Amino acid sequence: MIGWIKSKFNDIRFRNKLLLSHLVIALIPILLLGLLSFIQSYRIQMKELRSEAEASLEQVASIMDYKINRYNTLSEFMVLNRDLSQIFTKDYEENYYLMYLDFRDILEPLISNIRLMDDDIESITFYTSGELLGIRNNILPIGDLKSKAWYDGFRGRRWIVDGEKLYLVQELISNPKDSNFMVISIQHDSIFADLDNLSEHVAVHIEDAKQHVIFQENQERAAMAAGSKVGESGDLSLSRSLANNGWTIHYNLLNTNAYANAMSIFQITLFVIILSLMITFLLIYVISNNFTQRIIHIKNKVDKVERNNLDVIIQSSSRDEFGELTNGIGKMLNRINSLISQVYHAEIAKKESEYNKLISQINPHFLYNTLSFIRWRAEKKADMETSYMVSALARFYRTTLNQGRHMATIEAEVQHIKAYLDLQLIMNDGRFDVDYHINDEVLHTEVIHFILQPIVENAIKHGFVEANGTDYHIHIAVCRVGEDIKLTVRDNGVGMTSVQTIQLLTGENGGCGVRNVNDRIQLYYGPDYGLVIHSEPGSGTEVSVVLPAL
């Protein structure tokens, strides 16, 4: 998708690109300003609504706390009445007349007085497991209470909301074997009436101590609220816990009015944005039109160059970036004409180089054929030593040239050094011997070509300098060390001092073969690799190098 947009944008004319880019650049801050004004006005509106809701919530919570506390006090008044408690704890021994007197003189006057004190009390019912059942219609067995859907075996006092029914359930003082409760039925609106007169911007619901919703002020308004629980609607939610029964009142502030007020401000801002864009477009059009004329002039000149008219003069007297660009193109055109001439002469030199390369390819072939002929003539005359030397020399040059490649296998490198040492043994009358320890596992591993021969040549040339020396020996080993390849050349010659060792690696002693090997290894494999020389005067020399097994 992004690639397609870039492709379409690149196809637009430059002047249109300029117009579009300037419009986008101008549009971004204007839109941000409009959006910022809308957000700020919306926040102010929501802040006012929140302040209004907090005051309303505090007032409603205080009123409900007062009403609930009043009913709790009435309930405690009845529970703590000694005469009432004795009715439910006394053992009447089926003396129904005595029961009648207690109900007439104690229970019914108390209930009547309580109901006279508060018209919102609809009824007072007692649930008991004692022997008072059947005496009055408002005394029922405890099993009826336990069969209620909202009863969960609680003790003490509990406020219950069951649909449109509101109950205050209070446990009475009982014998250990009895269980007695008093249930006061209260008009629903006596507690929740104040919640019906809230602001139209507030939706409210109440949860009990178990977070069950027991009241919801308006289903439609609550559905519009941003969430139904505290925390689900962010800064638009308020809550207040009631001290006397564990309920929690939740306010959800509706943002519709704040949004509408903010939108009116945004509409005014949008009008200003459109007007500003129109003025900006006109200004950008005039400026870009003048700007692109100079680009078109340069383009026309470049089109002539594209049609192979390299004699076009491209030059400008202006000192801005377009003037520098124009003069730069003119200088580049002059260089192109100069390079064309250089390329012509280079092509001639290339042809001569190809010819010389062909000659160099013929020469090795001619050398091999000549050496083969000399070996054949030597064998024909039974001169086996000459035949062997010519054969070794042919193998030496073939492995040295390596078909022009700078990499060779360990096997090819070993064949090359064997051919070299065969020649050296003949030329030195066999005054030294050689042994090889080559690990077959590394034979096909590739390393840079021509590593061992300069090291071995240095050992023969400088290590075996004593004319009468005997038992000279060269040891050549190649093995794997972890993920690397280790090559070692060790001799028992005259050895070197530490100063001579350093001079050997730097080429200060006049020779450059060993230094060249060390430089090539570090150039190809990195500065962590190279030759390591251990030598002492009279104890021989060991040269080793560890290369990565590529």
N, C-alpha and C positions, 0 to 999 in steps of 0.2 A: 504494500500500500504506500509506504513512504517512498519507495523507488519510483512508483508511478507518479506520485505528486511531484517529485523532483524532475522527472522527465517532462511532464507537462509544463512546469515552471520554466525549465530551460528552453522550451520551444517558444515562449512568449517574447515579443519584441522588447528590446532593452528599455525603450521609453515607457512601455507598459509595466515592465518590471519595476522601474523607478517609481512610477505612480503608485503601483500596488504596495511596494515596500514602505514608501512614505506614509501612505494611508494607514497601513497596519501599525506603523510606529506611532502615528498620531492617535490612532484609535485606542491603543492599549491604555495610555494614561487617562484618556477621557472616560473610557469605560470603567477603569479602576476608581476614578473619582466618583462616578455615578453609583457604582456598587458600594463604595465606602459610605456615601451619604445615605443610601438605603439601609445598610447594616447599622449605621449609627442611630438613625431615627428609629429603626426597629428595636434596638437595644433600649433606647429611652422609653419607648412605649411599653416594652416588657418590664422595665424597672418600675414604672408607675403602676402597672397591673400587679406586679409582685408585692409592692408596698401596700396596695389596697387589699390584696388577698391575705397578707400577713396580719393586718389589723382585723380583718373579718374573721380569720381563723382563730385568733386569740380571743376575740369576743365570743364566738360560738362555743369554743372549748370551755371558757369560763362559765358560761350559762349552763352547758350540759354538766359540767363538774358540780355546779351548785345543785342542780335538780337531782342528779344521781346521789349526791351526798345526803340530800334531804330524805330520799327513800331509804338509803342505807341506815340513816338515823332512826326512821320509823320502824324499820325491821329490827334493829338492835333494841329499840324500846320494848317491842313485843317479846323478843327472845329473852331479854333480861328481866321480864316481869315474873316474879317468883310464883304468883298465883297461877299464871298461864303455864309455867313450866311444870308445876305440880299436877296439873290436869293430865299431862302426857306421861308423867312418871309415877303417878299414884296407882296403887293396886286396889281397884274398886271391888274386886271379888264378886263381879256380876251384880253389883248394887246399882241398878239403873236409875233409881230415884236420886241417889247421891250424884250420879253423873249428870242427871238433868239439872239439879240445883247448881252444879259448878258451871255448866254451860249457860244457864240462864243468868247467873249472878256475876260470872267472871268473863267467859269467852265472848259471848255475844255483845255485852256492853263495850268490851275493849275493841272488837272489830268495828262496831258502829261508830265509836269515837274516832278511830283511825280513818274511816271512810269519810266522816264528816270533816276531818282536817284536810283531806285532799280529795277533790271530786274526780281526779284522773285515775284513781284506783277503781278498777272494774270489779274485782273479786279477790277474796283471800281464801285459799284452799289449803287444807292440811292433809298430809299423807303420813300414815302411821302403820306400824306393824303390831300395835298394842290392841287392847280390848275395847277401844272407843268406836270401832267401825259400826256404821249403821245408825249412830245417834243423830247425826245431822248430814245434810246433803253435801256440805263442804268438807267432810272428813272421809277420805278415800284410802284404800289400801296402798301400801308402799309399792306394790307390784305395778299399779297403774303409772306411777311416776317412772319406774324403771323401764317401762315399755315405750316411753317417749323416745323419739328418734334423736333428740338432742341430749338425752341423759347419758353420761359416760362414766357414772360411778363416782363423781366428784363429791367432796365433802365441803362443809363450811358454807360460803355464800357465793352465788354465781348469777350474773345477768345473762339472760337468754333472749335472743331474737329469733323467732320462728315465723318466717314470712312477715305478716302484718301483726303478729302477736309479740308482746313484750312482757317478759316475766322476770321477777326478782325471786330467786330460789334461795331459801335460808334454812340451814339445818338447825333443828331445835335441840335443847338439852334433853337427853334421853337416858334411859337405863341401858346398861351394857347389852342387854338382850334385845332392846328395841332400837328402831331407826325411824326418826320422825323428821319431816320437812314441812316448811311453810312456803307456799308459792303465792306471791302477790302478782296479780295480773294488772298491768298498767296500760293506759291508753298509749298507743304507738306515737301519736302526734305530740304527746306531752313532752317527750324527750327530743324528737327529731323535727318538730315543727319549724324551728329556726333555720334549718338547713334548706327549706323550700324558698327562702327569700334572699338567696345569695345573688351576687352579680352574675350577669349572663356570660361573663368571661371565666367563670369558675365552675368546674365539675368536682364533686366531692363523693368520697365513699369512706366507709368506716370498717375497720377490721378489728376482730377480737384478739385476745392474747395469743391465739393459735393461728393468726393471720388469715382467718376466714372472713370473707366479706359479709357483713351483717346488714349493711345499709348502702344503697346507691341512690343518690339524689335524683338523677335523671338518666335513663338508659341512653337516649340519643346524644345528650351532651357528653356523657362519659365516653361514648364511642368516639367522639370527636377529640377527646383529650389525648395528649401525647403520652399514652401509657396509663396503666391502672394501678401501679404500685410505686412506692417511693423509690426514686433512683432510676426508673425506667425512662423518664422524660427529662433528665438532666436538670437544668436550672428552672424548669417550669413546674417542679413538684415541691409541695410543702407538706409537712406533717406535724402533728401535735398529739402527744399521748395524754389521756385522761388519767388523773391521779387516783380516782376512786373505784374504777372497775377494770383497768388494764386495756381499755379500748384505745385505738389510734385513729385519729381523723387525718385523711389524706386529701389535700387540695391539688388539683391539676389545673394550671392556668391555660386557658385557650388563647392561642396567639392570632386568631383570625382578625380581631379588631386592630391589634398592633400591626399586623401585616398590611391591612387595608390602608391605614394611615401612612405607613412607610411607602406604599406603592404610589400614593398621590404625590409624595415628594419625588419619588423616582421618575414619575411621568414628566414632571417639570424639568428634572435633570436630563431626561432623554431628549426633550425638545432642544435644550441647549447643546447637547451632544451632536444632534443632527445638523443644527445650524453651524456649529464649529467645524464639522466635517465638510460641509459644502464650501465654506470659506477656505479651509485648508486645501481642498481639492483644486480649487481655482489657482491658488498660489503655487501649489506643487506643479500643476500643468504648465504654467508659464515658465517656471524655473527649469523644469525637466526638458521642455521643448528646446530652450536655448542650450541646455547642457548636451543634449543628444546630437545637435547639429555638428558639433565638433567630432563626435564619435563617428557619425556617418561619413564625414570628410576623410577620416583615417581609414575607414572601411573601404571606401572607393579606391584609395591608393593601394591598399593591400590586395584588393580584387585584381588590379592590373598586374601586380607581382605574381599573383596566382596564375594568371594567363601567360606566364613566362616573359613578361615585360620587365626585365631586371634593370633597365635603364631609368626607371622612375625615380624622381628626386622627391624624397620624403623629408620635409624639414619644417620646423615651426619656430617662431620668434617668442612665443609665450613662455613664461617661466613657471607655470603651475605644473601639476602632475601630468596633464594631457600634453603640454609642451614637451616635458621630459620623455613621455611615452613615444611621441611622434619622432623626436630626435633619436631615441633609442632604436626604433624600428629602422630609421634611416641608416644608422651605424651598423645595425645587424645586416641590412641589405648589402652594404659595402663589404662586410666580412664574408657574406655568402658568395659574392663574386670572387673574392680572394680565395676562398676555400675551394671553389670549383676548379680554379687553376691548380691549386695544390693537389686536389684529388686526381686530376688528369696526370700529373707527374708521378703521383703515388701509384697509379694503376700501371704505369710503365715499369716502376721499380718492383711492383708485385710480380709482374710477368717474369722479370729477370730472377727474382727470388725463387719462383716456382721452377725455373730452369735449373738453378743451382741445386735446389732440393732433389730434382730428378737425377742430377749428376751424382749427388751424395748417396743416393739410393743404389746407383749402379756400382759405385766404388766398392762397398762391402761385398756385394755379390761377386765382383771380379776378384776381390781378395780371397774369399772362401774358395772359389774355383781354383785359384792359383795354388793355395796351400794344399788343397786336395790332390792337385797334380804332383806337387813336390813330395807329398807323403807316398803317393803311388810309385813314383820313381825310386824313392828310398827303399820301399818294401821290395821293389823289383831287383834292387841291387843288394838286398839282404842287410841294409843299414837300418836295423830296428831302432836304434837310439834316435837317429834323425827322424824316422817315421813317428816315433812316440812324441818327440818334441814338437813336430809340426802339428800333430793331432791335438796336443795340449794347447798349442798356440791358437789353433782354430776354435777350440772350445772356449778359450779365454776371451777372444774377441767377440764371439757370438753372445756369450753371457754378459760381456761388458756393454755392448750396444743395446741389448735387451729390447730390440725392435723399437727403440725410441721411447719406451715407457719409463716413468720415474718410480714405479712400484714393481716389486718382484716378490715371489713367494720365498719362504725360508729355504725350500728345497733348491730353487734356482740360485739363491745367494750362496748356498753351500757348494753347489756345483761350480760356481764361478771361482770361489776361493780355492777349491781343490785343483782346478786347472792352473791357477796362478802358482800354487805351491808345488805342483808337479814340475813346472818350468824352473822354479827357484831351486828345487832339490837337484835338478840336473846341472844348473849353472853353478851351484855351490858344492858340487861333488858329494852331495849327501851328507854334509857336515852337521846336519840337525835332523831330528825326526819330528813327526807330527802325529797327534792322536785326536780323534773326534768323538764327542759325546753329544749326539743330536737326538733329541726326543722326537720320535715319530709323530707324536700328537700335534706338533706345531709345524710340520713340513708344509702344509697348505695355507698357513697364515701369511698374509701379505705385509711387508714392511717396505720402507723406502730403499731404493736400489743403491748398491755400492757403499755399504756400511763397513764390512769386514776387511776388504782388501787394503785400504790405506792403513788400518791399524796393524795388520799382519806385515805389510811392507815396512812399517816403522820398526817393528820388532826385529826383523831380519837385518835391516840397514843399520840401526843404532844399537840394538841389543846384543848382536853377535859380532862385535867389532874386533875381538881378540883373535888374531890369526891362528894361534895355536890352541884355541879353545876347543874342548871336546864335550861330548854329551849335551849338546844344546838341544833344547826341547821346546816345542810349541803345543799348547793345549787349547783346543777350540770347543766350546760347549754352547748349546742352545737348549733352553728348557722353559716350561711354563711356571710362573710364580703367581698364584692366584688368578687374577684376570689379566695379567701382563705376561710379556715375553722377555726373558733375560738372555742376552748374548754376552759371552765372555771369551777374551783372548788372553792367555797367560803364557809367559816365557820365563826361562831361568837364566836370562842374559845378565848384563852388567848392571842393570837397574838405573834409577835416576834419583836425583835429589828433589826436594819439594819445589825448589826454584825452577828446575828443569821441567817438572811436571806442569807448572803454571805456564811456562814458555811454550810447551808443546800444545796446550789448548788455545793459546793466544796467537800462535804462529810467530813469536818473536825469535825463535831459533832458526828461522829461515825456511822451514817447511810449512806447508799449508794444508796437507792432506787430512791430517787428524783434525785440525781446526775446522776444515770444511765439513767433515762428517758431523762434528758437534754442532755447528751452526745450522746445518740442514735438519738435524733432528729437532732442535729447539724451534726452528721456523715452522716445521710441519706439525709437531706434536705439542708445542708449548714450552715455556721456560722451565717447567717442572721436570723436564726430561733432558738428557744429554749424557756425555761420557763421564764416567767416574774412574779415576786412575789411582791405583795403589802401587807404590814402588819405593824401594830402598836401594841404595848403592850396594852392589854385590849380591842382592837377593832376588833379582828379577823384577818383572813388571806384570801387573794384572789390570787390564782395561775391560770394564763392563758397562753395559747400558741396559736399562729396562724400558721397553716400549709397550704401549697399550696394544692388546690383541684385537685389532679391528676386524 
